[in-house]
Every structure is written in C-alpha cells, then in structure tokens.
Amino acid sequence: MVPLIELRGGVPIAVGMGLDYLPALVICAIANMLPVPIIYFFARKVLIWGSDKKFTGKFFRFCLEKGERGGQRLVKKAGRGGLFVSLMLFVGIPIPGTGAWTGALAASFLNMGFKSTVLSVSLGVIIAGIIMGVVSLTGVHIFGL
C-alpha cells in the first residue's frame, strides 16, 4: 500500500521470496485497492483545505494545479467517454507514479463516478500485477535491479 511502490514492488518481492505468484497477486491487488476510496473521496478536499495554509499551501496548490492540468489533458485526448479505458491503462503501466493512488486522485479531479473509478483502477492494478508477475517470473531485470 506504500505510494509509488504499491503492487509494482509487492509482486516482485513476493515472487523473489519464493511465494506463489497468484496468491501474492491477489493479496497485493487487494492491499493496493484499500486506500482508493479514501483517496477518491478525501484527497482533493484535503488539498483544497491545505492550499491556503502557511507551510503546506505552496505544495498543495502545486498538486491541485497539476491534477487539474493533467485531468484536462486526459479529457482532451481521450474524450469524456474514453476516461474509463484511459485511467485503466494509466494505472496498468507498472512504473512508479502511475498506480492506484495516482489514478484515484486523477479520477476525483475528473469527477468520474465512484463505481467506474474503482472498476477502472482495479482492472489497471490487475494489468500491472500481471505485467510485474511475468517480469518477475521470467527473471527480467529492469534498471539493473
């Protein structure tokens, strides 16, 4: 559930420890999805609340502006109807910064419905888990790790 690493680190670690891939994928996917409702419903509100505070204001405003710009670009490219698939593919790319946490925050900025957000992010998490499982099970080393 750690941001940036999420399932992308959990699956390779589990496989590297000799645990079975499928149970590891299921546990990592469930754990990865636990914070999604909290992020979807509250992260944007917290950023708005903290945007005028002395110590957090600059960073929170940066996050809000970046989220809004990113959401507008995604809508422009994918159209309103393509958001579900675009979000799923975004979350499914197994690199740091494209996981369930970021996807849920983006969905809240885009005012996607909660059910479609959870389904889209869940499918993306599963895609990322499958990719990481294949990479881990075949012994492919990325970035010399």
DSSP file (Angstrom, degrees, kcal/mol; ACC not computed):
  #  RESIDUE AA STRUCTURE BP1 BP2  ACC     N-H-->O    O-->H-N    N-H-->O    O-->H-N    TCO  KAPPA ALPHA  PHI   PSI    X-CA   Y-CA   Z-CA
    1    1 A M              0   0    0      0, 0.0     6,-0.1     0, 0.0     3,-0.1   0.000 360.0 360.0 360.0   0.5    0.0    0.0    0.0
    2    2 A V    >>  -     0   0    0      4,-0.2     4,-2.7     1,-0.1     3,-0.6  -0.505 360.0-108.2 -70.9 130.1    3.0    2.3    0.0
    3    3 A P  T 34 S+     0   0    0      0, 0.0     2,-1.1     0, 0.0    -1,-0.1  -0.214  98.8  14.9 -58.8 152.0    2.6    5.1   -2.5
    4    4 A L  T 34 S+     0   0    0      1,-0.2    93,-0.2    91,-0.1    94,-0.2  -0.176 131.0  49.6  75.5 -38.2    4.8    4.9   -5.6
    5    5 A I  T X> S+     0   0    0     -2,-1.1     3,-1.0    -3,-0.6     4,-0.9   0.919  74.6 135.7 -91.9 -55.2    5.8    1.3   -5.0
    6    6 A E  H >X S-     0   0    0     -4,-2.7     4,-1.5     1,-0.3     3,-1.0  -0.035  85.6 -18.9  44.7-138.0    2.3   -0.3   -4.4
    7    7 A L  H 3> S+     0   0    0      1,-0.2     4,-2.3     2,-0.2    -1,-0.3   0.752 128.6  75.4 -68.4 -25.9    1.8   -3.6   -6.1
    8    8 A R  H <4 S+     0   0    0     -3,-1.0    -1,-0.2     1,-0.2    -2,-0.2   0.765 109.5  29.1 -61.9 -25.7    4.7   -2.9   -8.5
    9    9 A G  H <X S+     0   0    0     -3,-1.0     4,-1.8    -4,-0.9    -1,-0.2   0.741 115.7  60.8 -99.7 -31.9    7.1   -3.7   -5.7
   10   10 A G  H  X S+     0   0    0     -4,-1.5     4,-2.5    -5,-0.2     5,-0.2   0.901 102.5  49.6 -65.4 -43.8    5.0   -6.2   -3.8
   11   11 A V  H  X S+     0   0    0     -4,-2.3     4,-2.7     2,-0.2     5,-0.3   0.952 112.8  45.2 -65.3 -50.1    4.6   -8.8   -6.5
   12   12 A P  H  > S+     0   0    0      0, 0.0     4,-2.7     0, 0.0    -1,-0.2   0.891 114.2  50.2 -62.1 -36.1    8.4   -9.0   -7.4
   13   13 A I  H  X S+     0   0    0     -4,-1.8     4,-1.5     2,-0.2    -2,-0.2   0.935 112.0  47.4 -65.5 -44.4    9.3   -9.1   -3.7
   14   14 A A  H  <>S+     0   0    0     -4,-2.5     5,-2.4     2,-0.2     3,-0.2   0.931 115.0  45.0 -62.0 -46.0    6.8  -11.9   -3.1
   15   15 A V  H ><5S+     0   0    0     -4,-2.7     3,-1.6     1,-0.2    -1,-0.2   0.901 111.3  54.0 -64.8 -40.4    8.0  -13.9   -6.1
   16   16 A G  H 3<5S+     0   0    0     -4,-2.7    -1,-0.2     1,-0.3    -2,-0.2   0.781 104.9  54.6 -64.1 -27.1   11.6  -13.2   -5.1
   17   17 A M  T 3<5S-     0   0    0     -4,-1.5    -1,-0.3    -3,-0.2    -2,-0.2   0.441 123.1-106.8 -85.0  -0.3   10.9  -14.7   -1.7
   18   18 A G  T < 5 +     0   0    0     -3,-1.6    -3,-0.2     1,-0.3    -2,-0.1   0.587  70.0 146.3  87.7  10.4    9.6  -17.8   -3.3
   19   19 A L      < -     0   0    0     -5,-2.4    -1,-0.3    -6,-0.2     2,-0.1  -0.455  60.1 -90.6 -76.5 154.4    5.9  -17.2   -2.6
   20   20 A D     >  -     0   0    0      1,-0.1     4,-1.6    -2,-0.1     5,-0.2  -0.422  32.7-134.8 -66.3 138.4    3.3  -18.4   -5.1
   21   21 A Y  H  > S+     0   0    0      1,-0.2     4,-2.9     2,-0.2     5,-0.2   0.929  95.7  51.7 -63.4 -50.9    2.5  -15.8   -7.7
   22   22 A L  H  > S+     0   0    0      1,-0.2     4,-2.4     2,-0.2     5,-0.2   0.923 112.5  43.3 -61.4 -49.5   -1.3  -16.0   -7.8
   23   23 A P  H  > S+     0   0    0      0, 0.0     4,-2.5     0, 0.0    -1,-0.2   0.895 115.1  51.9 -61.2 -36.3   -1.9  -15.6   -4.0
   24   24 A A  H  X S+     0   0    0     -4,-1.6     4,-2.8     2,-0.2     5,-0.2   0.918 109.6  49.2 -64.1 -42.6    0.7  -12.9   -3.9
   25   25 A L  H  X S+     0   0    0     -4,-2.9     4,-2.7     2,-0.2     5,-0.2   0.925 112.0  48.3 -61.8 -45.3   -1.0  -11.0   -6.8
   26   26 A V  H  X S+     0   0    0     -4,-2.4     4,-2.4     2,-0.2     5,-0.2   0.934 114.8  44.5 -62.4 -47.1   -4.4  -11.3   -5.1
   27   27 A I  H  X S+     0   0    0     -4,-2.5     4,-2.6     1,-0.2     5,-0.2   0.923 115.4  47.7 -65.2 -44.1   -3.1  -10.1   -1.8
   28   28 A C  H  X S+     0   0    0     -4,-2.8     4,-2.5    -5,-0.2    -2,-0.2   0.900 112.2  50.0 -64.3 -40.3   -1.1   -7.2   -3.4
   29   29 A A  H  X S+     0   0    0     -4,-2.7     4,-1.6    -5,-0.2    -2,-0.2   0.926 112.4  46.4 -65.3 -44.2   -4.1   -6.2   -5.5
   30   30 A I  H  X S+     0   0    0     -4,-2.4     4,-1.1    -5,-0.2     3,-0.3   0.940 115.1  46.4 -62.9 -46.5   -6.5   -6.1   -2.6
   31   31 A A  H  < S+     0   0    0     -4,-2.6     3,-0.4     1,-0.2    -2,-0.2   0.883 110.5  53.9 -63.1 -37.8   -4.0   -4.2   -0.4
   32   32 A N  H  < S+     0   0    0     -4,-2.5    -1,-0.2     1,-0.2    -2,-0.2   0.818 109.6  48.2 -65.4 -31.3   -3.3   -1.8   -3.3
   33   33 A M  H >< S+     0   0    0     -4,-1.6     3,-1.2    -3,-0.3    -1,-0.2   0.651  88.0  86.7 -85.5 -16.3   -7.1   -1.0   -3.6
   34   34 A L  T 3< S+     0   0    0     -4,-1.1     4,-0.4    -3,-0.4    -1,-0.2   0.878  91.6  43.4 -54.8 -43.9   -7.7   -0.4    0.1
   35   35 A P  T 3> S+     0   0    0      0, 0.0     4,-2.8     0, 0.0     5,-0.3   0.627  90.3  91.2 -79.7  -8.5   -6.8    3.3    0.0
   36   36 A V  H <> S+     0   0    0     -3,-1.2     4,-3.0     1,-0.2     5,-0.2   0.905  86.2  46.2 -56.9 -48.9   -8.6    4.1   -3.2
   37   37 A P  H  > S+     0   0    0      0, 0.0     4,-2.4     0, 0.0     5,-0.3   0.909 114.1  49.2 -61.6 -38.7  -12.0    5.1   -1.7
   38   38 A I  H  >>S+     0   0    0     -4,-0.4     4,-2.5     2,-0.2     5,-0.6   0.935 114.8  44.3 -64.1 -45.8  -10.3    7.3    0.9
   39   39 A I  I  X>S+     0   0    0     -4,-2.8     4,-1.4     3,-0.2     5,-0.6   0.931 113.5  51.2 -63.9 -45.4   -8.2    9.0   -1.8
   40   40 A Y  I  <5S+     0   0    0     -4,-3.0     4,-0.2    -5,-0.3    -2,-0.2   0.920 120.5  32.7 -58.9 -46.0  -11.2    9.4   -4.1
   41   41 A F  I  <5S+     0   0    0     -4,-2.4    -1,-0.2    -5,-0.2    -2,-0.2   0.785 133.6  19.9 -85.1 -27.6  -13.4   11.0   -1.5
   42   42 A F  I  X5S+     0   0    0     -4,-2.5     4,-2.4    -5,-0.3     5,-0.2   0.724  98.2  77.9-120.2 -24.9  -11.0   12.9    0.6
   43   43 A A  I  X<S+     0   0    0     -4,-1.4     4,-2.5    -5,-0.6     5,-0.2   0.911  99.2  47.1 -60.7 -45.0   -7.6   13.7   -1.0
   44   44 A R  H  ><S+     0   0    0     -5,-0.6     4,-2.4    -4,-0.2    -1,-0.2   0.906 112.4  50.8 -62.6 -40.9   -8.9   16.5   -3.2
   45   45 A K  H  > S+     0   0    0      1,-0.2     4,-2.7     2,-0.2    -1,-0.2   0.891 110.4  49.2 -64.1 -39.6  -10.7   18.1   -0.2
   46   46 A V  H  X S+     0   0    0     -4,-2.4     4,-2.6     2,-0.2    -2,-0.2   0.907 110.7  50.2 -66.2 -41.5   -7.5   17.9    1.9
   47   47 A L  H  X S+     0   0    0     -4,-2.5     4,-0.8    -5,-0.2    -2,-0.2   0.912 112.6  46.6 -63.0 -42.1   -5.5   19.5   -0.9
   48   48 A I  H >< S+     0   0    0     -4,-2.4     3,-0.8     1,-0.2     4,-0.3   0.935 113.1  49.8 -64.2 -45.7   -8.1   22.3   -1.2
   49   49 A W  H >< S+     0   0    0     -4,-2.7     3,-0.7     1,-0.2    -2,-0.2   0.906 115.8  42.2 -58.5 -43.6   -8.1   22.8    2.6
   50   50 A G  H >< S+     0   0    0     -4,-2.6     3,-1.3     1,-0.2    10,-0.3   0.503  89.5  89.6 -84.7  -3.9   -4.3   22.9    2.9
   51   51 A S  T << S+     0   0    0     -4,-0.8    -1,-0.2    -3,-0.8    10,-0.2   0.704  92.6  41.9 -70.2 -18.1   -3.8   25.1   -0.2
   52   52 A D  T <  S+     0   0    0     -3,-0.7    -1,-0.3    -4,-0.3     2,-0.2   0.272  90.7 111.3-110.0  11.8   -4.1   28.3    1.9
   53   53 A K  S <> S-     0   0    0     -3,-1.3     4,-1.7     1,-0.1     5,-0.2  -0.540  73.4-120.8 -86.5 153.5   -2.0   27.2    4.9
   54   54 A K  T  4 S+     0   0    0     -2,-0.2     4,-0.3     1,-0.2    -1,-0.1   0.919 105.5  27.4 -59.9 -50.3    1.4   28.7    5.6
   55   55 A F  T  4 S+     0   0    0      1,-0.1     4,-0.3     2,-0.1    -1,-0.2   0.791 132.2  32.0 -89.3 -28.7    3.5   25.5    5.5
   56   56 A T  T  > S+     0   0    0     -6,-0.1     4,-3.0     2,-0.1     5,-0.3   0.601  92.5  92.8-103.3 -13.7    1.5   23.3    3.1
   57   57 A G  H  X S+     0   0    0     -4,-1.7     4,-2.8     1,-0.2     5,-0.3   0.874  85.5  46.4 -53.0 -50.5    0.0   25.9    0.8
   58   58 A K  H  > S+     0   0    0     -4,-0.3     4,-2.0    -5,-0.2    -1,-0.2   0.934 117.6  42.6 -61.9 -47.3    2.6   26.0   -2.0
   59   59 A F  H  > S+     0   0    0     -4,-0.3     4,-2.4     2,-0.2    -2,-0.2   0.920 115.6  48.8 -66.3 -43.7    2.9   22.2   -2.3
   60   60 A F  H  X S+     0   0    0     -4,-3.0     4,-2.5   -10,-0.3    -2,-0.2   0.893 111.2  49.9 -65.4 -39.8   -0.9   21.6   -2.1
   61   61 A R  H  X S+     0   0    0     -4,-2.8     4,-2.9    -5,-0.3     5,-0.2   0.904 109.5  52.6 -63.5 -40.0   -1.6   24.3   -4.7
   62   62 A F  H  X S+     0   0    0     -4,-2.0     4,-2.7    -5,-0.3    -2,-0.2   0.932 110.4  47.4 -59.1 -46.3    1.1   22.7   -6.9
   63   63 A C  H  X S+     0   0    0     -4,-2.4     4,-2.5     2,-0.2    -2,-0.2   0.907 113.1  48.5 -62.9 -42.5   -0.7   19.3   -6.5
   64   64 A L  H  X S+     0   0    0     -4,-2.5     4,-2.5     2,-0.2    -2,-0.2   0.935 113.8  45.7 -63.5 -46.6   -4.1   20.8   -7.3
   65   65 A E  H  X S+     0   0    0     -4,-2.9     4,-2.7     2,-0.2     5,-0.2   0.913 113.8  49.0 -64.4 -42.5   -2.9   22.7  -10.3
   66   66 A K  H  X S+     0   0    0     -4,-2.7     4,-2.6    -5,-0.2     5,-0.2   0.909 112.4  48.8 -63.8 -42.1   -1.0   19.6  -11.6
   67   67 A G  H  X S+     0   0    0     -4,-2.5     4,-2.4    -5,-0.2    -2,-0.2   0.906 112.7  47.2 -63.9 -42.7   -4.1   17.4  -11.1
   68   68 A E  H  X S+     0   0    0     -4,-2.5     4,-2.4     2,-0.2    -2,-0.2   0.934 114.2  46.5 -65.4 -46.1   -6.4   19.8  -12.9
   69   69 A R  H  X S+     0   0    0     -4,-2.7     4,-2.4     2,-0.2    -2,-0.2   0.928 113.7  48.6 -62.1 -44.9   -4.0   20.3  -15.8
   70   70 A G  H  X S+     0   0    0     -4,-2.6     4,-2.3    -5,-0.2    -1,-0.2   0.904 111.6  49.8 -62.1 -41.9   -3.5   16.5  -16.1
   71   71 A G  H  X S+     0   0    0     -4,-2.4     4,-2.4    -5,-0.2    -1,-0.2   0.907 110.4  49.7 -62.8 -42.7   -7.2   15.9  -16.0
   72   72 A Q  H  X S+     0   0    0     -4,-2.4     4,-2.3     2,-0.2    -2,-0.2   0.903 111.2  49.2 -64.2 -41.0   -7.9   18.5  -18.6
   73   73 A R  H  X S+     0   0    0     -4,-2.4     4,-2.4     2,-0.2     5,-0.2   0.914 111.2  49.9 -63.6 -42.4   -5.2   17.0  -20.9
   74   74 A L  H  X S+     0   0    0     -4,-2.3     4,-3.2     1,-0.2     5,-0.5   0.913 111.9  47.1 -63.8 -43.3   -6.6   13.5  -20.4
   75   75 A V  H  X S+     0   0    0     -4,-2.4     4,-2.0     1,-0.2    -1,-0.2   0.896 111.8  52.0 -64.2 -39.5  -10.2   14.6  -21.2
   76   76 A K  H  < S+     0   0    0     -4,-2.3    -2,-0.2    -5,-0.2    -1,-0.2   0.907 118.5  35.9 -63.4 -42.4   -8.9   16.5  -24.3
   77   77 A K  H  < S+     0   0    0     -4,-2.4    -2,-0.2    -5,-0.1    -1,-0.2   0.920 130.9  27.7 -77.9 -46.0   -7.0   13.4  -25.6
   78   78 A A  H  X S-     0   0    0     -4,-3.2     4,-0.6    -5,-0.2    -3,-0.2   0.693  98.9-134.5 -93.1 -20.4   -9.4   10.6  -24.6
   79   79 A G  T ><  -     0   0    0     -4,-2.0     3,-0.6    -5,-0.5     4,-0.3   0.020  38.7 -73.9  76.7 162.5  -12.7   12.5  -24.6
   80   80 A R  G >4 S+     0   0    0      1,-0.2     3,-0.9     2,-0.2     4,-0.3   0.866 133.8  52.0 -62.1 -36.7  -15.2   12.1  -21.7
   81   81 A G  G 34 S+     0   0    0      1,-0.2     3,-0.4     2,-0.1     4,-0.3   0.723 105.4  55.0 -74.1 -21.5  -16.2    8.6  -22.9
   82   82 A G  G <X S+     0   0    0     -3,-0.6     4,-2.5    -4,-0.6    -1,-0.2   0.377  78.4  95.8 -93.2   4.7  -12.6    7.3  -23.1
   83   83 A L  H <> S+     0   0    0     -3,-0.9     4,-3.0    -4,-0.3     5,-0.3   0.891  78.8  56.3 -63.5 -39.8  -11.8    8.1  -19.5
   84   84 A F  H  > S+     0   0    0     -3,-0.4     4,-2.2    -4,-0.3    -1,-0.2   0.951 114.1  38.1 -57.4 -52.4  -12.5    4.7  -18.1
   85   85 A V  H  > S+     0   0    0     -4,-0.3     4,-2.7     2,-0.2     5,-0.2   0.898 116.3  53.0 -67.6 -40.8  -10.1    2.9  -20.5
   86   86 A S  H  X S+     0   0    0     -4,-2.5     4,-2.4     1,-0.2    -2,-0.2   0.916 111.3  45.8 -61.8 -43.3   -7.5    5.7  -20.3
   87   87 A L  H  X S+     0   0    0     -4,-3.0     4,-2.6     2,-0.2     5,-0.2   0.912 111.9  52.1 -65.8 -42.1   -7.5    5.5  -16.5
   88   88 A M  H  X S+     0   0    0     -4,-2.2     4,-2.0    -5,-0.3    -2,-0.2   0.930 113.2  43.8 -59.3 -46.6   -7.3    1.7  -16.6
   89   89 A L  H  X S+     0   0    0     -4,-2.7     4,-0.9     2,-0.2    -1,-0.2   0.878 111.6  54.3 -68.4 -37.4   -4.3    1.8  -18.9
   90   90 A F  H >< S+     0   0    0     -4,-2.4     3,-0.8    -5,-0.2    -2,-0.2   0.942 113.6  41.2 -60.0 -47.9   -2.6    4.6  -16.9
   91   91 A V  H 3< S+     0   0    0     -4,-2.6    -1,-0.2     1,-0.2    -2,-0.2   0.829 109.8  61.3 -68.8 -31.6   -2.9    2.6  -13.7
   92   92 A G  H 3< S+     0   0    0     -4,-2.0    -1,-0.2    -5,-0.2    -2,-0.2   0.633  77.8  97.3 -73.3 -14.3   -1.8   -0.6  -15.6
   93   93 A I  S << S-     0   0    0     -4,-0.9     2,-2.2    -3,-0.8     5,-0.2  -0.672  76.2-139.8 -76.0 115.7    1.5    0.9  -16.6
   94   94 A P        +     0   0    0      0, 0.0    -1,-0.1     0, 0.0    -2,-0.1  -0.335  60.7 110.5 -83.7  63.5    3.8   -0.6  -14.0
   95   95 A I  S >  S-     0   0    0     -2,-2.2     3,-1.6    -4,-0.1   -91,-0.1  -0.950  79.0 -85.6-126.5 153.2    6.1    2.4  -13.3
   96   96 A P  T 3  S+     0   0    0      0, 0.0   -91,-0.1     0, 0.0   -90,-0.0  -0.280 112.7  29.3 -57.5 137.1    6.2    4.5  -10.1
   97   97 A G  T 3  S+     0   0    0    -93,-0.2   -92,-0.1    -6,-0.0    -6,-0.0   0.391 101.5  81.2  96.2  -2.4    3.7    7.3  -10.1
   98   98 A T  S <  S+     0   0    0     -3,-1.6    -5,-0.3   -94,-0.2    -3,-0.0   0.083  70.0 110.0-119.6  23.8    1.1    5.6  -12.3
   99   99 A G  S  > S-     0   0    0     -7,-0.1     4,-2.7    -5,-0.1     5,-0.2   0.050  86.4 -73.4 -91.3-162.9   -0.6    3.4   -9.7
  100  100 A A  H  > S+     0   0    0      1,-0.2     4,-2.7     2,-0.2     5,-0.2   0.841 125.5  55.3 -63.7 -37.4   -3.9    3.2   -7.9
  101  101 A W  H  > S+     0   0    0      2,-0.2     4,-2.0     1,-0.2    -1,-0.2   0.961 113.8  39.8 -62.1 -51.1   -3.2    6.2   -5.6
  102  102 A T  H  > S+     0   0    0      1,-0.2     4,-2.7     2,-0.2    -2,-0.2   0.896 115.7  52.5 -65.7 -40.8   -2.5    8.5   -8.5
  103  103 A G  H  X S+     0   0    0     -4,-2.7     4,-2.4     2,-0.2    -1,-0.2   0.900 109.5  48.3 -62.8 -41.6   -5.3    7.0  -10.6
  104  104 A A  H  X S+     0   0    0     -4,-2.7     4,-1.8     2,-0.2    -1,-0.2   0.893 112.6  48.7 -66.6 -39.2   -7.9    7.6   -7.8
  105  105 A L  H  X S+     0   0    0     -4,-2.0     4,-1.8    -5,-0.2    -2,-0.2   0.921 111.6  49.5 -65.7 -43.2   -6.7   11.1   -7.3
  106  106 A A  H  X S+     0   0    0     -4,-2.7     4,-1.9     1,-0.2    -2,-0.2   0.913 109.2  52.6 -61.2 -42.2   -6.9   11.8  -11.0
  107  107 A A  H  <>S+     0   0    0     -4,-2.4     5,-2.3     1,-0.2     4,-0.4   0.867 106.8  52.5 -62.8 -36.3  -10.4   10.3  -11.1
  108  108 A S  H ><5S+     0   0    0     -4,-1.8     3,-0.7     1,-0.2    -1,-0.2   0.882 109.5  49.2 -68.2 -35.8  -11.5   12.6   -8.3
  109  109 A F  H 3<5S+     0   0    0     -4,-1.8    -2,-0.2     1,-0.2    -1,-0.2   0.830 112.4  48.4 -67.7 -31.8  -10.2   15.6  -10.3
  110  110 A L  T 3<5S-     0   0    0     -4,-1.9    -1,-0.2    -5,-0.2    -2,-0.2   0.442 108.8-125.8 -88.2  -0.3  -12.1   14.4  -13.4
  111  111 A N  T < 5 +     0   0    0     -3,-0.7    -3,-0.2    -4,-0.4     2,-0.1   0.853  47.4 169.4  56.0  37.1  -15.3   13.9  -11.4
  112  112 A M      < -     0   0    0     -5,-2.3    -1,-0.2    -6,-0.1    -2,-0.0  -0.470  42.9 -94.8 -70.8 151.6  -15.6   10.3  -12.5
  113  113 A G     >  -     0   0    0     -2,-0.1     4,-2.1     1,-0.1     5,-0.2  -0.321  29.3-120.0 -65.7 152.6  -18.2    8.2  -10.7
  114  114 A F  H  > S+     0   0    0      1,-0.2     4,-2.7     2,-0.2     5,-0.2   0.922 110.2  49.0 -62.5 -46.2  -17.0    6.2   -7.8
  115  115 A K  H  > S+     0   0    0      1,-0.2     4,-2.4     2,-0.2    -1,-0.2   0.922 113.5  45.8 -62.9 -44.1  -18.1    2.8   -9.2
  116  116 A S  H  > S+     0   0    0      2,-0.2     4,-2.5     1,-0.2    -1,-0.2   0.855 112.6  52.5 -68.8 -32.3  -16.4    3.4  -12.6
  117  117 A T  H  X S+     0   0    0     -4,-2.1     4,-3.0     2,-0.2     5,-0.3   0.953 110.5  46.3 -64.3 -49.3  -13.3    4.7  -10.8
  118  118 A V  H  X S+     0   0    0     -4,-2.7     4,-2.5     1,-0.2    -2,-0.2   0.916 116.0  45.6 -61.1 -43.7  -13.0    1.6   -8.6
  119  119 A L  H  X S+     0   0    0     -4,-2.4     4,-2.5    -5,-0.2     5,-0.2   0.936 115.3  46.1 -66.2 -46.0  -13.6   -0.7  -11.6
  120  120 A S  H  X S+     0   0    0     -4,-2.5     4,-2.1     2,-0.2    -2,-0.2   0.930 116.2  44.6 -62.7 -46.6  -11.1    1.1  -13.8
  121  121 A V  H  X S+     0   0    0     -4,-3.0     4,-2.6    -5,-0.2    -1,-0.2   0.898 112.3  53.3 -65.9 -40.4   -8.4    1.3  -11.2
  122  122 A S  H  X S+     0   0    0     -4,-2.5     4,-2.3    -5,-0.3    -2,-0.2   0.928 109.7  47.3 -60.4 -45.9   -9.0   -2.3  -10.2
  123  123 A L  H  X S+     0   0    0     -4,-2.5     4,-2.4     1,-0.2    -1,-0.2   0.897 112.2  50.7 -63.2 -39.6   -8.5   -3.5  -13.7
  124  124 A G  H  X S+     0   0    0     -4,-2.1     4,-2.6     2,-0.2    -2,-0.2   0.898 108.8  51.3 -63.6 -40.5   -5.4   -1.3  -14.1
  125  125 A V  H  X S+     0   0    0     -4,-2.6     4,-2.4     2,-0.2    -2,-0.2   0.904 110.4  49.2 -62.8 -41.6   -4.0   -2.8  -10.9
  126  126 A I  H  X S+     0   0    0     -4,-2.3     4,-2.4     2,-0.2    -2,-0.2   0.915 110.6  50.3 -64.9 -42.8   -4.6   -6.3  -12.2
  127  127 A I  H  X S+     0   0    0     -4,-2.4     4,-2.5     1,-0.2    -2,-0.2   0.941 112.1  47.3 -59.5 -47.5   -2.9   -5.5  -15.5
  128  128 A A  H  X S+     0   0    0     -4,-2.6     4,-2.8     1,-0.2    -1,-0.2   0.891 111.4  51.9 -61.6 -39.2    0.1   -4.1  -13.6
  129  129 A G  H  X S+     0   0    0     -4,-2.4     4,-2.2     2,-0.2    -1,-0.2   0.880 109.5  48.7 -65.0 -38.8    0.2   -7.1  -11.4
  130  130 A I  H  X S+     0   0    0     -4,-2.4     4,-2.6     2,-0.2     5,-0.2   0.932 112.9  47.8 -66.2 -45.1    0.2   -9.5  -14.4
  131  131 A I  H  X S+     0   0    0     -4,-2.5     4,-2.5     1,-0.2    -2,-0.2   0.938 114.1  46.3 -61.0 -46.5    3.0   -7.5  -16.1
  132  132 A M  H  X S+     0   0    0     -4,-2.8     4,-2.6     1,-0.2    -1,-0.2   0.861 111.7  52.6 -66.1 -34.2    5.0   -7.5  -12.9
  133  133 A G  H  X S+     0   0    0     -4,-2.2     4,-3.1     2,-0.2     5,-0.2   0.927 110.3  46.8 -64.7 -45.1    4.4  -11.2  -12.4
  134  134 A V  H  X S+     0   0    0     -4,-2.6     4,-1.9     2,-0.2     6,-0.3   0.929 114.6  47.3 -62.2 -45.4    5.6  -12.0  -15.9
  135  135 A V  H  X>S+     0   0    0     -4,-2.5     5,-1.6    -5,-0.2     4,-0.6   0.924 116.2  44.6 -61.9 -44.1    8.7   -9.9  -15.4
  136  136 A S  H  <5S+     0   0    0     -4,-2.6     3,-0.5     1,-0.2    -2,-0.2   0.905 114.3  47.6 -68.1 -42.2    9.4  -11.4  -12.0
  137  137 A L  H  <5S+     0   0    0     -4,-3.1    -1,-0.2     1,-0.2    -2,-0.2   0.783 112.8  48.2 -73.3 -26.5    8.8  -15.0  -13.0
  138  138 A T  H  <5S-     0   0    0     -4,-1.9    -1,-0.2    -5,-0.2    -2,-0.2   0.550 109.3-122.0 -90.2  -7.3   10.9  -14.7  -16.2
  139  139 A G  T  <5 +     0   0    0     -4,-0.6     2,-0.3    -3,-0.5    -3,-0.2   0.685  50.0 164.6  78.6  17.2   13.8  -13.1  -14.3
  140  140 A V      < -     0   0    0     -5,-1.6     2,-0.5    -6,-0.3    -1,-0.2  -0.520  27.5-145.1 -69.4 131.2   13.9  -10.0  -16.4
  141  141 A H        -     0   0    0     -2,-0.3     2,-0.5     3,-0.0     3,-0.2  -0.872  10.4-160.1-104.0 128.6   15.9   -7.3  -14.7
  142  142 A I  S >  S-     0   0    0     -2,-0.5     3,-1.9     1,-0.2    -2,-0.0  -0.904  73.2  -5.8-109.3 132.5   14.8   -3.7  -15.1
  143  143 A F  T 3  S-     0   0    0     -2,-0.5    -1,-0.2     1,-0.3    -2,-0.0   0.790 124.0 -66.3  58.2  30.1   17.1   -0.8  -14.5
  144  144 A G  T 3         0   0    0     -3,-0.2    -1,-0.3     1,-0.1    -3,-0.0   0.597 360.0 360.0  71.8  11.5   19.8   -3.2  -13.2
  145  145 A L    <         0   0    0     -3,-1.9    -2,-0.1     0, 0.0    -1,-0.1   0.469 360.0 360.0 -84.2 360.0   17.7   -4.2  -10.1
